[in-house]
């Protein structure tokens, strides 16, 4: 069985919030990226600091495989340097007076010179830092500084890598460009990684698994796409920013489908594992799951064909958000090119297509 970190602990702050982690599991025997996701102040960084040994919980247990890092009942607390964890902070914390090479080698200062040279050379090559070894941090771009900080964190070959808002210090265009590159680097390094972020685009771009935290408690965890598409409750739907959440009523269940009414509008959704006696629900639809077409509704695979009026269009970088009225407010997200091809304008009539599996239903 692959080694994993299992954490169940609480941490209280005087006059502040209480963090209560009810069984957090992180696989450590294989390269994977888990994301702790939630709003600012939800407790994400505190969880990370407790795992790293920078904060001591008040109760509970944290273990990695058979090794206990913290056990309140046994008064056991393993300090950070004995947990073999690499970490990357928001501001990268590079030593301004040290070169790239010496920054990377800092964590190996007690190792023999030949081993330091070999390990530093490995990560310099792996993270494409060749030619930058003699530069100081101020002579590097934001992306280069990030790779140097990542190299310093992994050169000791930690069993787990912790990243706290790793892209927040960068400007928006650089952040967008580095999302995919960071995931590629992390998987290439082969070190299990736990990332903290409040940015849903970063969570989607970086993560394999998602842990959602709200008010200091884990409220849902699972594969990242599943959590974003199928939130467990209304609170999670709000945290992961599902664009359309509307109260609805179940009219009937037939052939594996729920027939729902949202006001005067009918919708079909999958009935898999849905409580049989539930009638009052919330309907959740992600904007990227809404397809738009102009003219008469044509035969297509989506079960839901909703006649709608375009209320407004809002540019969101390379995408355009379209707010619709189809008997209830519905949001769609299209590329700028698709929007131009459809020649959408406020007041126009369109047909919104939504597949039944993309209509997620939460009992009220």
C-alpha positions in Angstrom: 0.0 0.0 0.0 1.3 3.5 -0.9 2.5 5.6 2.0 0.0 8.4 2.9 -0.2 11.2 5.4 -3.3 11.0 7.6 -4.2 14.1 9.7 -7.0 14.6 12.2 -6.4 17.6 14.4 -7.8 20.9 15.8 -6.0 24.2 16.3 -7.6 27.0 18.2 -6.5 30.7 18.2 -7.2 32.9 21.1 -10.1 35.3 20.2 -10.0 33.9 16.6 -11.2 30.9 14.5 -10.9 27.3 15.3 -9.5 24.9 12.7 -10.9 21.4 12.9 -9.6 18.9 10.4 -11.6 15.7 10.3 -9.4 13.1 8.5 -7.3 14.6 5.7 -5.5 12.0 3.6 -2.6 12.7 1.2 -1.0 10.0 -0.9 2.8 10.2 -0.5 4.0 7.1 -2.5 3.3 8.5 -6.0 3.5 11.8 -7.8 0.2 13.6 -7.4 -1.1 17.1 -6.7 -3.7 17.8 -4.0 -5.2 21.2 -3.6 -6.6 22.8 -0.4 -9.1 25.2 -1.7 -11.3 27.8 0.0 -11.9 31.5 0.6 -9.4 33.8 2.3 -9.5 33.2 6.1 -11.0 29.7 5.8 -7.9 28.1 7.5 -6.0 26.7 4.5 -2.6 28.1 5.5 -3.0 27.0 9.1 -3.6 23.4 7.9 -0.4 23.6 5.8 1.6 25.0 8.7 0.4 22.2 11.0 1.5 19.6 8.5 4.8 21.3 8.1 5.4 21.5 11.8 5.4 25.3 11.9 2.2 25.3 14.1 1.5 22.8 16.9 -2.2 21.6 16.9 -4.0 21.5 20.2 -5.4 18.0 19.8 -5.4 15.1 17.4 -2.8 13.1 15.3 -0.7 13.6 12.2 1.2 10.7 10.8 3.1 9.8 7.6 2.9 6.0 7.1 3.9 4.5 10.4 5.8 7.6 11.5 4.0 10.0 13.9 4.6 13.7 13.4 2.2 14.8 16.0 0.2 13.0 18.7 -1.4 15.1 21.4 -2.2 12.1 23.7 1.5 11.1 23.7 2.8 14.7 23.8 4.7 14.0 20.6 5.6 16.8 18.2 8.2 16.2 15.5 9.9 19.5 14.5 9.9 20.7 10.8 13.5 19.6 10.1 12.7 16.0 11.0 9.6 15.7 8.8 11.6 15.9 5.5 9.1 18.3 3.9 9.9 20.9 1.2 7.9 24.1 1.2 7.4 27.1 -1.2 6.0 30.3 0.3 4.0 33.0 -1.5 6.9 35.4 -1.8 9.5 32.7 -2.6 11.8 34.0 0.3 15.0 33.8 -1.8 18.1 35.2 -0.1 18.7 38.4 -2.0 22.5 38.4 -1.4 23.0 34.8 -2.6 23.3 33.6 -6.2 20.8 31.2 -7.7 23.3 28.3 -7.1 23.9 29.2 -3.5 20.1 29.7 -2.8 19.4 26.2 -4.2 22.3 24.7 -2.2 21.3 26.4 1.1 19.4 23.4 2.4 22.3 21.1 1.6 24.9 23.1 3.6 25.6 20.1 5.9 26.0 17.6 3.0 29.4 16.8 1.4 30.6 19.1 -1.3 30.4 16.5 -4.1 26.8 15.6 -3.1 25.8 19.3 -3.0 27.3 19.8 -6.5 25.5 16.7 -7.9 22.1 17.5 -6.5 22.2 21.2 -7.4 23.3 20.3 -11.0 20.3 17.9 -11.2 17.6 20.4 -10.3 19.2 23.2 -12.3 19.0 21.0 -15.4 15.5 19.7 -14.5 14.0 23.1 -13.9 15.8 24.8 -16.9 17.9 27.1 -14.8 21.2 26.5 -16.6 23.0 29.8 -17.3 21.4 31.5 -14.3 23.5 30.0 -11.6 25.6 33.2 -10.9 22.7 35.6 -11.0 21.1 37.2 -7.9 17.3 37.0 -7.3 16.8 40.7 -8.4 18.2 39.8 -11.8 15.5 37.2 -12.4 12.0 37.3 -13.8 9.1 36.3 -11.7 8.9 32.9 -13.4 12.6 32.3 -12.9 12.4 33.2 -9.2 9.6 30.7 -8.8 11.7 27.9 -10.4 14.7 28.8 -8.2 12.5 28.7 -5.0 11.0 25.4 -6.3 14.5 24.0 -6.9 15.6 25.0 -3.3 12.5 23.2 -1.9 13.1 19.9 -3.8 16.9 19.6 -3.9 16.8 17.8 -0.5 14.4 15.2 -2.1 11.5 15.7 0.4 8.8 13.1 0.8 6.2 15.9 0.5 6.1 19.4 -1.1 3.9 22.1 0.4 3.1 25.2 -1.8 1.2 28.1 -0.2 -0.4 30.3 -2.9 2.6 29.7 -5.2 1.4 32.0 -8.0 -0.1 34.9 -6.0 3.1 37.1 -6.1 3.0 37.1 -9.9 1.2 39.5 -12.3 -1.9 38.2 -14.0 -0.3 37.4 -17.5 2.6 35.6 -15.9 0.4 33.7 -13.5 -1.8 32.5 -16.4 1.3 31.3 -18.3 2.9 29.5 -15.4 -0.1 27.5 -14.2 0.4 24.8 -16.8 4.2 24.9 -16.5 4.1 24.5 -12.7 1.9 21.4 -13.0 4.3 19.9 -15.5 7.3 20.6 -13.3 5.7 19.2 -10.2 4.7 15.9 -12.0 8.1 15.8 -13.6 9.8 16.1 -10.1 7.7 13.1 -9.0 7.2 14.5 -5.5 3.7 14.4 -3.9 2.5 18.0 -3.6 -0.1 19.8 -1.5 -1.0 23.3 -2.9 -3.0 25.9 -1.0 -5.0 28.4 -3.2 -8.2 30.5 -3.2 -8.1 30.8 -7.0 -10.4 28.3 -8.7 -8.5 28.5 -12.0 -5.3 27.6 -10.3 -7.1 24.7 -8.5 -8.5 23.4 -11.8 -5.2 23.8 -13.6 -2.9 22.3 -10.9 -4.8 19.7 -9.0 -5.6 16.0 -9.2 -7.6 16.0 -6.0 -9.4 18.9 -4.2 -10.0 19.5 -0.5 -12.5 22.3 0.2 -12.2 24.1 3.5 -14.9 26.4 4.9 -14.7 28.1 8.3 -11.8 25.8 9.4 -13.5 22.5 8.5 -13.2 20.2 5.5 -16.6 20.2 3.7 -15.8 18.1 0.7 -12.9 16.3 -1.0 -12.4 14.2 -4.1 -11.2 14.4 -7.7 -10.9 18.1 -8.7 -13.3 18.0 -11.6 -15.9 16.0 -9.6 -15.9 18.5 -6.7 -16.2 21.5 -9.0 -19.0 19.9 -11.0 -20.9 18.2 -8.3 -20.6 20.2 -5.0 -22.0 18.3 -2.0 -24.1 21.2 -0.6 -25.0 24.8 -1.1 -21.9 26.1 0.8 -19.5 24.2 -1.4 -21.4 25.3 -4.5 -20.7 28.9 -3.4 -17.1 28.3 -2.5 -16.3 26.7 -5.9 -18.3 29.5 -7.6 -20.9 27.5 -9.5 -22.4 30.3 -11.6 -26.0 29.2 -11.7 -27.7 28.0 -8.4 -31.5 28.0 -8.4 -34.2 26.5 -6.2 -36.2 23.9 -7.9 -38.7 21.1 -7.3 -38.7 17.5 -8.4 -41.8 16.7 -10.5 -41.1 13.0 -11.1 -38.4 10.4 -11.7 -38.5 8.3 -14.8 -35.9 6.1 -16.7 -33.1 7.3 -14.5 -33.9 11.0 -15.0 -35.2 13.6 -12.7 -37.7 16.0 -14.2 -37.4 19.4 -12.4 -39.3 22.7 -12.4 -37.3 25.9 -12.0 -40.1 28.3 -11.8 -42.1 27.7 -15.0 -39.1 26.1 -16.8 -38.6 22.3 -16.9 -35.2 20.7 -16.7 -33.9 17.1 -16.9 -31.1 15.8 -14.7 -29.6 12.4 -13.9 -31.2 10.6 -10.9 -28.2 8.5 -9.9 -28.1 8.0 -6.1 -30.7 10.7 -5.6 -32.9 10.4 -2.4 -36.2 9.0 -3.5 -38.4 11.1 -1.2 -36.7 14.5 -1.9 -38.8 17.1 -3.6 -37.2 20.5 -2.8 -33.7 20.9 -4.3 -31.2 23.3 -5.7 -30.1 23.1 -9.3 -26.4 23.8 -10.1 -25.1 24.5 -13.6 -21.6 25.5 -14.5 -21.4 28.3 -17.1 -18.9 26.3 -19.2 -21.5 23.5 -19.5 -24.0 25.7 -21.3 -24.0 25.6 -25.1 -25.6 28.4 -27.1 -27.1 28.4 -30.6 -29.1 30.9 -32.5 -32.3 30.2 -34.5 -34.7 27.3 -34.1 -33.7 24.5 -31.7 -32.0 21.7 -33.7 -31.8 18.0 -32.9 -28.8 17.4 -30.6 -27.6 15.2 -27.7 -28.4 17.6 -24.8 -31.8 16.9 -23.3 -32.3 20.5 -22.1 -33.2 23.0 -24.8 -34.0 26.3 -23.1 -35.3 29.4 -25.0 -33.4 32.3 -23.5 -32.9 36.1 -23.9 -29.4 37.6 -23.7 -29.3 40.1 -20.9 -25.7 41.2 -20.9 -22.2 40.2 -22.0 -19.1 40.6 -19.8 -15.5 40.1 -21.0 -13.5 37.9 -18.7 -10.0 37.8 -20.3 -10.1 35.4 -23.3 -13.7 34.4 -22.4 -17.0 36.1 -22.4 -19.7 35.6 -19.7 -23.3 35.7 -21.1 -26.1 36.3 -18.6 -29.3 34.8 -19.9 -33.0 34.8 -18.9 -34.6 31.4 -19.6 -37.4 31.7 -17.0 -34.6 31.8 -14.4 -31.1 33.5 -14.5 -28.6 31.3 -16.4 -24.9 32.0 -17.1 -22.9 30.8 -20.0 -19.2 31.1 -20.7 -17.9 31.2 -24.3 -14.7 32.1 -26.0 -14.5 35.5 -27.6 -14.3 33.8 -31.0 -17.5 31.8 -30.4 -19.2 34.9 -29.2 -18.2 36.8 -32.3 -19.3 34.0 -34.6 -22.7 33.9 -32.9 -22.8 37.7 -33.1 -24.5 37.9 -29.7 -26.1 41.1 -28.5 -28.2 42.0 -25.5 -31.9 41.4 -26.1 -31.3 38.6 -28.7 -33.1 35.3 -28.5 -31.0 32.1 -28.3 -31.3 28.5 -27.3 -29.3 27.3 -24.3 -28.4 23.6 -24.4 -27.5 21.8 -21.2 -26.8 18.0 -21.0 -28.6 16.2 -18.2 -25.4 15.0 -16.6 -24.3 18.6 -16.3 -27.4 19.6 -14.2 -26.3 18.9 -10.7 -29.0 18.6 -8.0 -28.5 19.2 -4.3 -31.3 18.4 -1.8 -32.6 21.3 0.2 
